[in-house]
Amino acid sequence: MSAVEGADPQSPASGAATFGSPDDLLGAVGRHLGTTGWATLEAPDVTRFVEATATPATGGAVPPLMVLSLTNRFLPELLQVPGASNGVNYGTGSVRFPAEVRAGDRLRASARLCEAVEVPGGVQTTVEITVEVDGSAQPACVVESLSRWMR
C-alpha cells in the first residue's frame, strides 16, 4: 500500500484521537475517532498477500481478508493510548464486506469508539472501523475491532 497522502510514515499519527491512559477511554464511548488519509492499494501488495496466504483472488477482486487486515494498519492512525503499557489486538466482533476492492483503489478508514469496559489489568475497547473506497457509495469493510489496553 502506498504511503497515506499527507502523512509522514516516520512520525506518530498526529491526527489520531489520543487518550493519555486506558482509563480515559471509559468516558469516551460514542466518540468519533477521526478519518485517515487516503492510501492506494497497489497490485504488488495484493500479489504478496495472495502468495503468502494462499487466498484466492477471484475476478481481480482483492481478497476480503486482506481488506480486513488493513484495519490493523489504519487503527494506529485513528487511536493512540500512549499511557498504556501495551495494546493488544483482541479480535473482532461483527465483520461485513459490503463493497468489492480492486488493486489501485484508494482506501481510507474512519472509526468510532463503541464500547470501553474494565477488564483485569486494563480496558477493552470495541472500535467500529469503516474502510471506504474512493468513489464507492458503500464501504469495503465494516468491522468491530476489539483491543485491550493494559495499564
Secondary structure in CASP SS format (residue, H / E / C, confidence):
PFRMAT SS
TARGET T0000
AUTHOR 0000-0000-0000
METHOD secondary structure of the structure
MODEL  1
M C 1.00
S C 1.00
A C 1.00
V C 1.00
E C 1.00
G C 1.00
A C 1.00
D C 1.00
P C 1.00
Q C 1.00
S C 1.00
P C 1.00
A C 1.00
S C 1.00
G C 1.00
A C 1.00
A E 1.00
T E 1.00
F C 1.00
G C 1.00
S C 1.00
P H 1.00
D H 1.00
D H 1.00
L H 1.00
L C 1.00
G C 1.00
A C 1.00
V C 1.00
G C 1.00
R C 1.00
H E 1.00
L E 1.00
G E 1.00
T E 1.00
T C 1.00
G C 1.00
W C 1.00
A E 1.00
T E 1.00
L C 1.00
E C 1.00
A H 1.00
P H 1.00
D H 1.00
V H 1.00
T H 1.00
R H 1.00
F H 1.00
V H 1.00
E H 1.00
A H 1.00
T H 1.00
A C 1.00
T C 1.00
P C 1.00
A C 1.00
T C 1.00
G C 1.00
G C 1.00
A E 1.00
V C 1.00
P C 1.00
P H 1.00
L H 1.00
M H 1.00
V H 1.00
L H 1.00
S H 1.00
L H 1.00
T H 1.00
N H 1.00
R H 1.00
F H 1.00
L H 1.00
P H 1.00
E H 1.00
L H 1.00
L E 1.00
Q E 1.00
V C 1.00
P C 1.00
G C 1.00
A C 1.00
S C 1.00
N E 1.00
G E 1.00
V E 1.00
N E 1.00
Y E 1.00
G E 1.00
T E 1.00
G E 1.00
S E 1.00
V E 1.00
R E 1.00
F C 1.00
P C 1.00
A C 1.00
E C 1.00
V C 1.00
R E 1.00
A C 1.00
G C 1.00
D C 1.00
R E 1.00
L E 1.00
R E 1.00
A E 1.00
S E 1.00
A E 1.00
R E 1.00
L E 1.00
C E 1.00
E E 1.00
A E 1.00
V E 1.00
E E 1.00
V E 1.00
P C 1.00
G C 1.00
G E 1.00
V E 1.00
Q E 1.00
T E 1.00
T E 1.00
V E 1.00
E E 1.00
I E 1.00
T E 1.00
V E 1.00
E E 1.00
V E 1.00
D C 1.00
G C 1.00
S C 1.00
A C 1.00
Q C 1.00
P C 1.00
A C 1.00
C E 1.00
V E 1.00
V E 1.00
E E 1.00
S E 1.00
L E 1.00
S E 1.00
R E 1.00
W E 1.00
M E 1.00
R C 1.00
END
